[in-house]
Amino acid sequence: MVLVLLLKEICEQRGISQQELADMTGFKQSHVSRLFGLKYAPSMRTFMTVVHALQLNVFFQSREDKDDLNQAFERAMEQLGRRPDKLPRN
């Protein structure tokens, strides 16, 4: 719920209405209203669609800094075929 409220706050800060977000995501305005009203827990796909529309970055950080998350991310991307020819990384 806190992540949805964070997205809602970002929209408010940017002056993006629910209808504008709906237009940006392809969702209906009523869907955005239910999302921001916490009427349901969104799927990861729905959440990431909004994140992408708002041009946000999402990242993971290890609490104890014991994991090489960059390496884990790169392996996951390669498994998905998203790193053909070892393209430059962010």
Stockholm file with secondary structure:
# STOCKHOLM 1.0

chainA/1-90         MVLVLLLKEICEQRGISQQELADMTGFKQSHVSRLFGLKYAPSMRTFMTVVHALQLNVFFQSREDKDDLNQAFERAMEQLGRRPDKLPRN
#=GR chainA/1-90 SS CHHHHHHHHHHHHHTCCHHHHHHHHTCCHHHHHHHHTTSSCCCHHHHHHHHHHTTCCCCCCCSSSCSCHHHHHHHHHHHTTCCGGGCCCC
#=GC SS_cons        CHHHHHHHHHHHHHTCCHHHHHHHHTCCHHHHHHHHTTSSCCCHHHHHHHHHHTTCCCCCCCSSSCSCHHHHHHHHHHHTTCCGGGCCCC
//
